[in-house]
Amino acid sequence: MELSVIQRKENPSLERTELLLQLSFEKAIPSRKEIRDGIIASVGCDPSCLLVVSVKSKFGSRVAKVRAHIYKSKEALAASERHHLLVRDGLAEKKKKEEAKK
């Protein structure tokens, strides 16, 4: 697995850095956890402030585009991002149906 940064954009109003990365891989698309670990190793950010927004590839291709957001604080992350994305990356707990109804 090889990650390279295509675009890096600062977004001061949301207190985040938006990354567009190109992911090259050999067999199957790596898991979100493996992608997160690769981004943390290459960029050097706090794991609790990193969110992988999307991973997209085309059929038969060994290349994928990854969108990720790096926040300056956990509070900015929780205030800006949708809850299901936080759950998907393991940064939040899934809401129970009883709590969601209230």
Backbone as CSV, one residue per row, in Angstrom:
resi,resn,N_x,N_y,N_z,CA_x,CA_y,CA_z,C_x,C_y,C_z
1,MET,0.854,-1.179,0.000,0.000,0.000,0.000,0.889,1.227,0.000
2,GLU,0.585,2.139,-0.899,1.348,3.380,-0.999,0.374,4.555,-1.078
3,LEU,0.599,5.560,-0.234,-0.235,6.764,-0.196,0.563,7.957,-0.670
4,SER,-0.044,8.779,-1.505,0.587,10.028,-1.909,-0.454,11.140,-1.877
5,VAL,-0.060,12.303,-1.380,-0.969,13.439,-1.249,-1.087,14.130,-2.600
6,ILE,-2.308,14.241,-3.093,-2.579,14.936,-4.350,-2.873,16.406,-4.075
7,GLN,-3.719,16.647,-3.080,-4.143,18.012,-2.771,-4.254,18.168,-1.262
8,ARG,-3.787,19.310,-0.765,-3.885,19.632,0.658,-4.456,21.035,0.756
9,LYS,-5.590,21.165,1.445,-6.283,22.452,1.522,-6.578,22.770,2.983
10,GLU,-6.204,23.956,3.412,-6.507,24.417,4.766,-7.900,25.040,4.777
11,ASN,-8.690,24.704,5.789,-10.024,25.269,5.946,-10.106,25.853,7.362
12,PRO,-9.701,27.120,7.530,-9.640,27.700,8.877,-11.004,27.893,9.537
13,SER,-12.060,28.063,8.762,-13.377,28.268,9.362,-13.880,27.011,10.075
14,LEU,-13.516,25.830,9.582,-13.906,24.581,10.221,-12.762,23.958,11.025
15,GLU,-11.640,24.644,11.100,-10.462,24.200,11.856,-9.985,22.830,11.394
16,ARG,-9.828,22.669,10.073,-9.376,21.386,9.562,-8.512,21.556,8.322
17,THR,-7.795,20.484,8.017,-7.037,20.366,6.779,-7.696,19.266,5.965
18,GLU,-8.023,19.560,4.721,-8.686,18.594,3.857,-7.647,17.983,2.919
19,LEU,-7.580,16.668,2.908,-6.602,15.965,2.091,-7.294,15.143,1.012
20,LEU,-6.697,15.138,-0.166,-7.075,14.225,-1.235,-5.831,13.400,-1.514
21,LEU,-5.943,12.097,-1.332,-4.798,11.205,-1.468,-5.040,10.173,-2.553
22,GLN,-3.951,9.673,-3.108,-4.025,8.571,-4.058,-3.446,7.350,-3.373
23,LEU,-4.214,6.274,-3.367,-3.832,5.032,-2.709,-3.564,3.981,-3.773
24,SER,-2.353,3.443,-3.779,-1.999,2.340,-4.679,-1.894,1.073,-3.849
25,PHE,-2.462,-0.014,-4.346,-2.467,-1.272,-3.599,-2.299,-2.430,-4.556
26,GLU,-1.978,-3.605,-4.008,-1.689,-4.782,-4.834,-2.919,-5.647,-5.099
27,LYS,-3.577,-6.123,-4.052,-4.667,-7.074,-4.250,-6.020,-6.420,-4.009
28,ALA,-6.485,-6.427,-2.772,-7.783,-5.837,-2.436,-7.569,-4.455,-1.816
29,ILE,-8.634,-3.654,-1.827,-8.559,-2.336,-1.203,-8.301,-2.538,0.293
30,PRO,-7.325,-1.850,0.845,-7.060,-1.981,2.282,-8.251,-1.512,3.115
31,SER,-8.323,-1.991,4.339,-9.408,-1.602,5.231,-9.245,-0.140,5.652
32,ARG,-10.311,0.430,6.197,-10.256,1.821,6.668,-9.200,1.987,7.746
33,LYS,-9.046,0.982,8.609,-8.049,1.046,9.676,-6.641,1.105,9.089
34,GLU,-6.370,0.279,8.079,-5.058,0.291,7.427,-4.808,1.624,6.729
35,ILE,-5.840,2.180,6.110,-5.707,3.475,5.445,-5.442,4.561,6.474
36,ARG,-6.179,4.541,7.600,-5.955,5.513,8.683,-4.521,5.435,9.194
37,ASP,-4.035,4.203,9.424,-2.670,4.024,9.915,-1.642,4.558,8.916
38,GLY,-1.896,4.352,7.629,-0.994,4.871,6.595,-0.969,6.390,6.554
39,ILE,-2.131,7.022,6.697,-2.204,8.486,6.706,-1.498,9.035,7.938
40,ILE,-1.719,8.414,9.092,-1.074,8.861,10.328,0.442,8.759,10.196
41,ALA,0.935,7.678,9.589,2.367,7.498,9.417,2.963,8.507,8.434
42,SER,2.248,8.799,7.355,2.809,9.695,6.333,2.655,11.171,6.673
43,VAL,1.533,11.546,7.286,1.277,12.954,7.585,1.739,13.307,8.996
44,GLY,1.619,12.368,9.912,2.025,12.611,11.288,1.028,13.449,12.055
45,CYS,-0.195,12.963,12.179,-1.244,13.694,12.889,-1.768,12.860,14.052
46,ASP,-2.593,13.484,14.876,-3.207,12.821,16.013,-4.297,11.866,15.505
47,PRO,-4.266,10.585,15.884,-5.275,9.631,15.384,-6.707,9.985,15.771
48,SER,-6.899,10.665,16.888,-8.259,10.999,17.313,-8.825,12.204,16.561
49,CYS,-8.005,12.885,15.767,-8.458,14.052,15.000,-8.493,13.789,13.500
50,LEU,-8.300,12.534,13.093,-8.291,12.162,11.677,-9.575,11.431,11.331
51,LEU,-10.209,11.832,10.232,-11.421,11.173,9.748,-11.255,10.853,8.272
52,VAL,-11.420,9.580,7.920,-11.424,9.165,6.517,-12.855,9.327,6.026
53,VAL,-13.065,10.261,5.116,-14.418,10.576,4.651,-14.872,9.580,3.589
54,SER,-14.023,9.304,2.596,-14.425,8.377,1.544,-13.213,7.704,0.924
55,VAL,-13.456,6.500,0.384,-12.465,5.739,-0.368,-13.173,5.270,-1.624
56,LYS,-12.710,5.732,-2.781,-13.383,5.392,-4.037,-12.377,4.842,-5.035
57,SER,-12.767,3.753,-5.697,-11.933,3.182,-6.750,-12.827,2.712,-7.886
58,LYS,-12.221,2.452,-9.011,-12.954,1.930,-10.159,-12.683,0.440,-10.280
59,PHE,-13.626,-0.269,-10.853,-13.520,-1.716,-10.983,-12.269,-2.097,-11.773
60,GLY,-11.495,-3.019,-11.229,-10.306,-3.510,-11.911,-9.081,-2.641,-11.733
61,SER,-9.223,-1.514,-11.086,-8.106,-0.595,-10.916,-7.380,-0.899,-9.612
62,ARG,-6.107,-0.660,-9.573,-5.294,-0.841,-8.368,-5.010,0.490,-7.693
63,VAL,-5.837,1.493,-8.015,-5.665,2.840,-7.465,-7.008,3.309,-6.918
64,ALA,-6.974,4.004,-5.779,-8.192,4.557,-5.183,-7.922,5.994,-4.751
65,LYS,-8.972,6.796,-4.727,-8.904,8.173,-4.223,-9.455,8.168,-2.803
66,VAL,-8.736,8.814,-1.905,-9.136,8.862,-0.498,-9.300,10.318,-0.097
67,ARG,-10.434,10.653,0.516,-10.657,11.977,1.090,-10.575,11.840,2.598
68,ALA,-9.785,12.718,3.225,-9.616,12.679,4.676,-9.605,14.090,5.222
69,HIS,-10.063,14.247,6.457,-10.044,15.530,7.153,-9.220,15.375,8.424
70,ILE,-8.323,16.321,8.643,-7.530,16.356,9.871,-7.940,17.603,10.637
71,TYR,-8.484,17.413,11.829,-8.968,18.530,12.640,-7.921,18.949,13.654
72,LYS,-8.029,20.181,14.116,-7.102,20.697,15.117,-7.453,20.223,16.511
73,SER,-8.720,19.853,16.746,-9.128,19.369,18.062,-10.279,18.372,17.913
74,LYS,-10.495,17.585,18.960,-11.604,16.625,18.962,-12.945,17.336,18.955
75,GLU,-13.008,18.488,19.614,-14.257,19.251,19.669,-14.668,19.742,18.289
76,ALA,-13.695,20.220,17.506,-13.989,20.674,16.143,-14.451,19.504,15.279
77,LEU,-13.869,18.339,15.484,-14.260,17.138,14.746,-15.699,16.761,15.065
78,ALA,-16.040,16.707,16.335,-17.390,16.314,16.741,-18.441,17.323,16.298
79,ALA,-18.075,18.602,16.251,-19.030,19.644,15.874,-19.290,19.682,14.363
80,SER,-18.335,19.254,13.556,-18.436,19.430,12.108,-18.892,18.190,11.342
81,GLU,-18.523,17.030,11.805,-18.754,15.823,11.003,-20.034,15.099,11.386
82,ARG,-20.565,14.349,10.434,-21.765,13.554,10.655,-21.443,12.351,11.540
83,HIS,-22.402,11.993,12.356,-22.184,10.963,13.367,-21.854,9.601,12.749
84,HIS,-22.498,9.231,11.642,-22.248,7.904,11.069,-20.820,7.764,10.546
85,LEU,-20.192,8.877,10.130,-18.797,8.820,9.703,-17.874,8.600,10.895
86,LEU,-18.211,9.221,12.016,-17.420,9.026,13.233,-17.515,7.581,13.708
87,VAL,-18.708,6.997,13.624,-18.897,5.603,14.018,-18.117,4.694,13.080
88,ARG,-18.130,4.980,11.797,-17.456,4.158,10.798,-15.944,4.102,11.033
89,ASP,-15.370,5.218,11.484,-13.929,5.256,11.747,-13.575,4.886,13.179
90,GLY,-14.564,4.559,13.994,-14.300,4.140,15.359,-14.039,5.286,16.323
91,LEU,-14.494,6.495,15.986,-14.278,7.656,16.842,-15.471,7.950,17.739
92,ALA,-16.592,7.249,17.522,-17.793,7.445,18.337,-18.539,6.116,18.434
93,GLU,-19.419,6.039,19.406,-20.244,4.852,19.605,-21.547,4.999,18.819
94,LYS,-22.061,3.877,18.334,-23.328,3.892,17.619,-24.461,4.145,18.610
95,LYS,-25.389,5.011,18.223,-26.537,5.306,19.080,-27.497,4.132,19.079
96,LYS,-28.055,3.851,20.243,-29.072,2.805,20.332,-30.396,3.374,19.878
97,LYS,-31.284,2.514,19.415,-32.566,2.971,18.888,-33.399,3.677,19.953
98,GLU,-33.324,3.236,21.189,-34.104,3.874,22.263,-33.611,5.295,22.525
99,GLU,-32.293,5.495,22.479,-31.737,6.829,22.707,-32.005,7.729,21.524
100,ALA,-32.029,7.168,20.328,-32.264,7.970,19.132,-33.701,8.499,19.085
101,LYS,-34.658,7.748,19.638,-36.051,8.178,19.627,-36.285,9.360,20.560
102,LYS,-35.507,9.426,21.626,-35.681,10.509,22.603,-35.135,11.753,22.036
